[in-house]
């Protein structure tokens, strides 16, 4: 009998409900592939789903997680053989030691990449690419503002924008992150001030495209800094991230009421636009998802930056770091050595990873 270990919550609403469980795996379905998971990528969508603030959250019990990497343990698909190293996406269910997947959602792990880098690639790179190209219509030479530029999506967006011949400018919540980005070759980085609108005006900065997952006054100031024909692309709202294990609904309601609102008649007059998306809905659009992956194959990119690695058993500590805003690059859960799905899986354990010093301001997006 085959088992696996998962992190599961009985229902959304409170992070403390997330617990490790062992469950039986059914026989592998026809045409599918079973992966021994070696690494799991964490995303802000995981936090929003677990706290019940994500519209796509499943009803009842669910396993969070949208991306992973590992080795093929069993295959009923001609596209993948046992032992192949792969990375993939899943519509929830990623926090698991074994995953059954349709081959359409799997990709070969590039040579030279480790499993953590593979788990850090799919969701954030697809998000950045879709925002920049399909919605943002970014052209060479254009100026693009990328918020939370030291985060998983932000860093990939900076890299992609530069690869496309654009001029990326990042924003971050701390000087430490700005210095780190400069060391990566990105010197055009702003440390966001409380009066971000005033900061942009003082610097005389205008943009053709803005990528935002913060919301609030930062988002509104970014829209006001758009040139004619400029586009604001929104794919998140980090300002709603709970500071505790469950949402503060009063504070969330207050921020919701004070959220930016855009007048389409004014947008016509100023020739600027707002677009928004949630990449998880592409899960049902296999052809479009596959097309995006093929487009990315033609873009030369280094492996994604994995800033913090936690053992699979340290999911709560990893989520807390991600939520704190102190992480740089991707936060990943690792299962090392392999948590085999051929027998009862046990969580891989290593010494806890210390959190880095708190340097970001509380309002800084991740």
C-alpha positions as CSV (number, residue, x, y, z in Angstrom):
1,X,0.0,0.0,0.0
2,X,1.3,3.4,-1.0
3,X,1.1,6.4,1.4
4,X,2.2,10.0,1.3
5,X,2.6,12.9,3.8
6,X,0.7,16.1,3.3
7,X,0.1,19.4,5.0
8,X,-3.7,19.8,5.1
9,X,-6.2,22.1,6.7
10,X,-9.8,21.0,7.5
11,X,-11.1,24.3,6.2
12,X,-9.8,27.8,5.4
13,X,-9.8,30.6,8.0
14,X,-6.8,30.0,10.3
15,X,-3.2,29.1,9.6
16,X,-2.9,27.1,12.8
17,X,-5.3,24.4,11.4
18,X,-2.6,23.4,8.9
19,X,-1.2,20.0,10.1
20,X,0.8,17.1,8.8
21,X,-1.1,14.0,7.9
22,X,-0.4,10.7,6.3
23,X,-2.8,9.4,3.7
24,X,-3.2,6.5,1.3
25,X,-2.6,7.1,-2.4
26,X,-4.9,5.4,-4.9
27,X,-3.6,3.5,-7.9
28,X,-2.2,5.9,-10.5
29,X,-4.8,6.8,-13.1
30,X,-4.4,6.1,-16.7
31,X,-2.3,8.7,-18.6
32,X,-1.0,10.3,-15.3
33,X,2.4,10.6,-13.7
34,X,3.4,10.1,-10.0
35,X,6.1,12.3,-8.7
36,X,8.2,11.9,-5.6
37,X,8.3,15.5,-4.5
38,X,11.7,16.9,-3.5
39,X,10.8,20.6,-3.2
40,X,7.7,22.8,-2.9
41,X,7.5,26.5,-3.8
42,X,5.6,28.8,-1.5
43,X,3.4,31.6,-2.7
44,X,1.3,34.4,-1.1
45,X,-1.7,32.6,-2.6
46,X,-1.0,29.8,-0.1
47,X,-1.4,32.3,2.8
48,X,-4.5,33.9,1.4
49,X,-6.1,30.4,0.7
50,X,-5.3,29.1,4.2
51,X,-6.8,32.2,5.8
52,X,-9.9,32.2,3.6
53,X,-9.1,35.4,1.7
54,X,-8.6,33.8,-1.7
55,X,-11.6,33.5,-4.0
56,X,-10.3,30.3,-5.5
57,X,-9.9,28.5,-2.1
58,X,-11.5,25.0,-2.2
59,X,-14.4,24.4,0.1
60,X,-13.7,22.1,3.1
61,X,-10.4,20.3,3.6
62,X,-7.6,21.0,1.2
63,X,-3.8,20.8,0.7
64,X,-2.3,24.1,-0.2
65,X,0.5,24.6,-2.8
66,X,0.7,25.5,-6.4
67,X,4.2,24.3,-7.6
68,X,6.7,21.6,-7.0
69,X,9.7,19.6,-8.3
70,X,10.8,16.0,-8.0
71,X,11.5,12.7,-9.7
72,X,9.0,10.5,-11.6
73,X,8.2,7.5,-9.5
74,X,5.6,5.9,-11.8
75,X,4.3,6.9,-15.2
76,X,1.4,6.0,-17.4
77,X,2.5,8.6,-19.9
78,X,4.9,8.2,-22.9
79,X,6.2,11.8,-22.2
80,X,7.8,10.9,-18.9
81,X,9.8,7.9,-17.6
82,X,10.6,6.7,-14.1
83,X,13.6,8.7,-12.8
84,X,13.0,11.8,-14.9
85,X,13.5,15.1,-13.0
86,X,10.5,17.3,-13.4
87,X,8.9,20.5,-12.1
88,X,5.2,21.2,-12.3
89,X,2.1,23.2,-11.3
90,X,-1.0,22.1,-9.5
91,X,-4.3,23.8,-8.6
92,X,-3.7,23.3,-4.9
93,X,-2.3,20.0,-3.5
94,X,1.4,21.0,-3.7
95,X,2.4,20.5,0.0
96,X,2.8,16.8,-0.4
97,X,5.5,14.2,-0.5
98,X,4.0,12.6,-3.6
99,X,1.8,14.1,-6.3
100,X,-0.2,12.5,-9.2
101,X,-0.3,14.8,-12.2
102,X,-1.5,15.0,-15.8
103,X,1.6,15.3,-18.0
104,X,0.4,18.6,-19.4
105,X,1.3,20.3,-16.1
106,X,4.8,18.9,-15.9
107,X,8.1,20.1,-17.5
108,X,11.6,18.6,-17.5
109,X,13.9,20.2,-14.9
110,X,16.7,22.0,-16.7
111,X,20.1,20.5,-16.5
112,X,22.1,22.0,-13.7
113,X,19.1,23.1,-11.7
114,X,18.4,21.7,-8.3
115,X,14.9,20.7,-7.1
116,X,14.4,23.9,-5.1
117,X,15.1,26.0,-8.2
118,X,12.7,23.9,-10.1
119,X,10.0,24.4,-7.5
120,X,10.7,28.1,-7.5
121,X,10.2,28.5,-11.3
122,X,6.6,27.7,-12.6
123,X,4.2,30.0,-10.7
124,X,6.3,33.1,-10.3
125,X,7.7,33.0,-13.9
126,X,4.4,32.4,-15.5
127,X,2.9,35.2,-13.5
128,X,5.6,37.7,-14.4
129,X,5.6,36.7,-18.1
130,X,1.8,36.9,-18.5
131,X,1.7,40.3,-16.8
132,X,4.6,41.7,-18.8
133,X,3.7,40.4,-22.2
134,X,0.1,39.3,-22.6
135,X,-1.5,42.0,-20.5
136,X,1.3,44.6,-20.3
137,X,2.2,44.4,-24.0
138,X,5.8,45.5,-23.0
139,X,8.0,46.7,-25.8
140,X,11.8,47.2,-26.0
141,X,12.9,50.5,-24.5
142,X,9.7,51.0,-22.4
143,X,10.0,51.8,-18.7
144,X,8.4,49.3,-16.3
145,X,8.0,49.7,-12.6
146,X,8.1,46.4,-10.7
147,X,6.9,46.5,-7.1
148,X,8.3,44.0,-4.5
149,X,11.2,43.6,-6.9
150,X,13.2,41.3,-4.5
151,X,10.4,38.8,-4.2
152,X,9.8,35.7,-6.3
153,X,7.6,37.3,-9.0
154,X,9.3,40.7,-8.8
155,X,12.8,39.3,-9.4
156,X,11.6,37.2,-12.3
157,X,9.8,40.2,-13.7
158,X,12.9,42.4,-13.4
159,X,14.9,39.7,-15.3
160,X,12.3,39.2,-17.9
161,X,11.8,42.9,-18.6
162,X,15.5,43.3,-19.1
163,X,15.6,40.2,-21.4
164,X,12.9,41.8,-23.5
165,X,14.9,45.0,-23.9
166,X,12.8,47.1,-21.5
167,X,14.0,49.4,-18.7
168,X,13.0,47.9,-15.3
169,X,12.8,49.9,-12.2
170,X,12.1,48.1,-8.9
171,X,10.7,49.1,-5.6
172,X,11.3,47.4,-2.3
173,X,10.5,47.9,1.4
174,X,14.1,48.1,2.8
175,X,17.6,49.4,1.9
176,X,19.0,45.9,2.5
177,X,16.8,44.6,-0.4
178,X,17.8,47.5,-2.6
179,X,21.5,46.7,-2.0
180,X,20.9,43.0,-2.7
181,X,19.2,43.9,-6.0
182,X,22.1,46.2,-6.9
183,X,24.5,43.3,-6.4
184,X,22.3,41.3,-8.9
185,X,22.8,44.0,-11.5
186,X,19.6,46.0,-10.8
187,X,20.7,49.5,-9.6
188,X,17.4,51.3,-10.5
189,X,15.6,50.4,-7.3
190,X,13.5,52.7,-5.0
191,X,13.1,52.0,-1.3
192,X,9.4,53.0,-0.9
193,X,8.7,55.9,1.4
194,X,5.5,56.3,3.3
195,X,4.5,59.1,0.9
196,X,5.2,57.0,-2.3
197,X,3.2,59.4,-4.5
198,X,5.4,62.3,-3.3
199,X,8.5,60.2,-3.8
200,X,7.6,59.5,-7.5
201,X,6.9,63.2,-8.1
202,X,10.1,64.3,-6.5
203,X,12.1,61.8,-8.6
204,X,10.2,62.8,-11.7
205,X,9.5,59.2,-12.6
206,X,7.0,58.1,-15.2
207,X,6.3,54.7,-16.6
208,X,4.8,52.8,-19.5
209,X,3.9,49.8,-17.4
210,X,3.5,49.0,-13.7
211,X,3.3,45.6,-12.1
212,X,1.6,45.7,-8.7
213,X,0.7,43.1,-6.1
214,X,0.6,45.6,-3.1
215,X,-2.5,47.7,-3.6
216,X,-3.7,50.7,-1.6
217,X,-1.9,54.0,-1.9
218,X,1.1,52.5,-3.5
219,X,-1.1,51.2,-6.4
220,X,-2.9,54.5,-6.8
221,X,0.4,56.5,-6.9
222,X,1.7,54.0,-9.5
223,X,-1.3,54.5,-11.7
224,X,-0.9,58.3,-11.5
225,X,2.7,57.9,-12.6
226,X,1.7,56.2,-15.9
227,X,2.4,57.9,-19.2
228,X,-0.4,58.1,-21.8
229,X,-1.0,54.6,-23.2
230,X,0.4,53.3,-19.9
231,X,-0.9,50.1,-18.3
232,X,-1.2,49.1,-14.6
233,X,-1.3,45.3,-14.2
234,X,-2.5,44.0,-10.9
235,X,-2.1,40.4,-9.7
236,X,-2.4,40.6,-5.9
237,X,-3.1,42.8,-2.9
238,X,-0.4,42.2,-0.3
239,X,-1.8,45.0,1.9
240,X,-4.5,42.5,2.9
241,X,-2.0,39.9,4.2
242,X,-3.1,38.9,7.8
243,X,-0.5,39.7,10.5
244,X,-1.8,36.9,12.7
245,X,-2.9,33.3,12.1
246,X,-6.4,34.5,10.9
247,X,-7.7,37.6,9.2
248,X,-8.6,40.8,11.0
249,X,-11.9,41.2,9.2
250,X,-12.5,44.8,10.5
251,X,-9.1,46.0,9.3
252,X,-9.6,44.1,6.0
253,X,-13.0,45.7,5.5
254,X,-11.5,49.2,6.2
255,X,-8.8,48.7,3.6
256,X,-11.3,47.3,1.2
257,X,-13.4,50.4,1.5
258,X,-10.4,52.6,1.0
259,X,-9.0,50.6,-2.0
260,X,-8.2,52.5,-5.2
261,X,-11.1,53.0,-7.6
262,X,-10.7,53.9,-11.2
263,X,-13.1,55.9,-13.4
264,X,-13.2,54.5,-16.9
265,X,-14.2,57.9,-18.3
266,X,-11.1,59.4,-16.7
267,X,-9.0,56.6,-18.1
268,X,-10.3,57.3,-21.6
269,X,-9.4,60.9,-21.2
270,X,-5.9,60.2,-19.9
271,X,-5.4,57.2,-22.1
272,X,-4.3,54.9,-19.3
273,X,-5.6,51.5,-18.4
274,X,-5.9,49.0,-15.5
275,X,-5.8,45.2,-16.0
276,X,-5.9,42.5,-13.4
277,X,-5.6,38.7,-13.4
278,X,-5.4,35.5,-11.3
279,X,-3.1,33.0,-12.8
280,X,-4.7,30.0,-11.1
281,X,-7.6,30.2,-13.6
282,X,-5.2,29.2,-16.4
283,X,-5.2,25.7,-14.8
284,X,-8.4,24.9,-16.7
285,X,-7.0,26.4,-19.9
286,X,-4.4,23.8,-20.8
287,X,-3.7,25.0,-24.3
288,X,-3.1,28.6,-23.1
289,X,-1.0,27.4,-20.2
290,X,1.1,25.2,-22.5
291,X,1.5,28.1,-24.9
292,X,2.9,30.3,-22.2
293,X,5.4,27.7,-21.2
294,X,6.6,27.3,-24.8
295,X,7.0,31.1,-25.1
296,X,9.2,31.1,-22.0
297,X,11.4,28.4,-23.4
298,X,12.7,30.9,-25.9
299,X,13.7,33.5,-23.2
300,X,17.2,33.0,-21.8
301,X,16.9,33.2,-18.0
302,X,19.2,32.0,-15.2
303,X,17.6,29.6,-12.6
304,X,15.4,31.5,-10.1
305,X,16.9,32.7,-6.9
306,X,15.9,30.6,-3.9
307,X,16.5,32.8,-0.9
308,X,15.3,30.5,2.0
309,X,15.1,26.8,2.2
310,X,13.1,25.0,4.9
311,X,12.6,21.3,5.6
312,X,9.2,19.9,4.6
313,X,8.4,19.6,8.3
314,X,8.9,23.4,8.8
315,X,5.9,24.6,6.7
316,X,4.7,27.0,9.5
317,X,8.1,28.6,9.9
318,X,8.4,29.0,6.1
319,X,4.9,30.6,5.8
320,X,5.7,32.9,8.7
321,X,8.9,34.1,6.9
322,X,7.0,34.7,3.7
323,X,4.3,36.6,5.4
324,X,6.8,38.7,7.3
325,X,8.1,40.5,4.2
326,X,11.7,39.7,5.2
327,X,12.3,37.1,2.5
328,X,14.4,37.7,-0.7
329,X,13.6,35.6,-3.7
330,X,11.7,32.4,-3.3
331,X,10.9,30.5,-0.1
332,X,10.9,26.7,-0.6
333,X,10.2,23.6,1.4
334,X,12.7,20.8,0.7
335,X,12.2,17.1,1.3
336,X,15.7,15.7,1.6
337,X,16.5,12.9,1.3
338,X,13.7,11.7,-0.9
339,X,10.3,11.2,0.8
340,X,9.5,8.1,-1.1
341,X,5.9,7.5,-2.1
342,X,6.5,3.7,-2.3
343,X,6.2,3.3,1.4
344,X,4.8,5.3,4.3
345,X,6.3,8.8,3.8
346,X,7.8,10.6,6.7
347,X,8.6,14.3,6.8
348,X,12.2,15.2,6.3
349,X,13.7,16.9,9.3
350,X,16.7,19.1,9.7
351,X,17.5,21.9,12.1
352,X,15.1,24.9,12.0
353,X,16.1,27.7,9.7
354,X,16.5,31.0,11.7
355,X,14.5,34.0,10.4
356,X,16.6,36.9,9.1
357,X,16.6,40.1,11.0
358,X,13.5,42.2,10.5
359,X,14.4,45.1,8.2
360,X,11.4,45.7,6.1
361,X,8.7,48.1,7.2
362,X,5.4,46.5,8.3
363,X,3.6,47.8,5.3
364,X,6.2,46.6,2.8
365,X,4.9,44.1,0.3
366,X,6.6,40.8,0.0
